Amino acid sequence: LEAWSIYEALVMDVAPLRYKELARYRDVIQKANRKFVWSAVYNYDAQFRLSLNLNTSARFDTVDTTLYTTILDLLHYVIITCIFTYTLVCINHALAP
């Protein structure tokens, strides 16, 4: 959160009219943090902000659905699959003679 505050202050110095966009983006990241593991959220955040540097017409208040799907949803699916597989292995091990 401290790093975000510094980043937000820098953006506000350059483009104060983008405050509402930044507030919306902060909300998106905070909600993602509650739903996904932090490493995936951090990866999304880094990739998203990098894409903003490359595309000056992009906005903070729009979710990049491609990044969201490939980074957050995919990792969430992998984690759930691993948990399910691990649970099945444990059950099979417990039931083995």
C-alpha positions in Angstrom: 0.0 0.0 0.0 2.9 2.4 0.7 4.4 1.8 -2.8 0.9 2.4 -4.3 0.6 5.7 -2.4 3.9 6.9 -3.8 2.9 5.8 -7.3 -0.5 7.5 -7.0 1.1 10.7 -5.8 3.4 10.7 -8.8 0.6 10.2 -11.2 -1.5 12.9 -9.5 1.4 15.4 -9.8 1.4 14.8 -13.6 -2.3 14.2 -14.2 -4.5 15.4 -11.3 -7.7 14.8 -13.4 -7.1 11.0 -13.3 -7.8 10.7 -9.6 -11.2 8.9 -10.1 -9.5 6.5 -12.5 -6.8 5.8 -9.8 -9.4 5.3 -7.1 -11.3 2.8 -9.2 -8.1 0.9 -10.1 -7.1 0.8 -6.4 -10.5 -0.7 -5.6 -10.1 -3.3 -8.4 -6.7 -4.3 -7.0 -8.0 -4.5 -3.4 -10.9 -6.7 -4.5 -8.6 -8.9 -6.5 -6.3 -9.3 -3.5 -9.3 -10.7 -1.5 -10.1 -13.2 -4.2 -6.7 -14.3 -5.5 -3.2 -14.9 -4.2 -1.1 -11.8 -3.9 1.6 -12.9 -6.3 -1.0 -13.1 -9.1 -2.5 -9.7 -8.2 1.0 -8.2 -8.1 1.8 -9.7 -11.5 -1.5 -8.3 -12.9 -0.8 -4.9 -11.4 2.8 -4.8 -12.8 1.7 -5.9 -16.3 -1.3 -3.6 -16.3 0.7 -0.5 -15.3 3.4 -1.4 -17.9 0.7 -1.6 -20.6 -0.5 1.9 -19.5 3.0 3.2 -20.2 2.9 1.7 -23.7 -0.6 2.9 -24.5 -1.1 6.5 -23.5 -4.9 6.4 -24.3 -5.5 3.5 -21.8 -7.3 4.2 -18.6 -6.8 3.0 -15.0 -10.5 2.4 -14.5 -10.9 -0.3 -17.2 -10.0 -3.9 -16.3 -7.7 -5.5 -18.9 -9.8 -8.6 -19.5 -6.9 -10.4 -21.3 -4.5 -9.9 -18.4 -7.3 -10.7 -15.9 -8.1 -14.0 -17.6 -4.5 -15.1 -18.3 -3.0 -14.1 -15.0 -5.7 -14.1 -12.3 -8.3 -16.5 -13.5 -5.8 -19.0 -14.9 -3.7 -19.0 -11.7 -6.9 -19.4 -9.6 -7.9 -22.4 -11.7 -4.4 -23.9 -11.3 -4.5 -23.5 -7.5 -8.0 -24.9 -7.2 -7.0 -27.9 -9.4 -3.9 -28.5 -7.3 -6.0 -28.4 -4.1 -8.5 -30.8 -5.6 -5.8 -33.1 -6.8 -4.0 -33.0 -3.4 -7.3 -33.7 -1.6 -7.9 -36.7 -3.9 -4.4 -38.0 -3.3 -4.9 -37.7 0.5 -8.3 -39.4 0.3 -6.8 -42.3 -1.8 -3.9 -42.6 0.6 -6.2 -42.7 3.6 -8.4 -45.4 2.0 -5.5 -47.5 0.8 -5.1 -50.8 2.7 
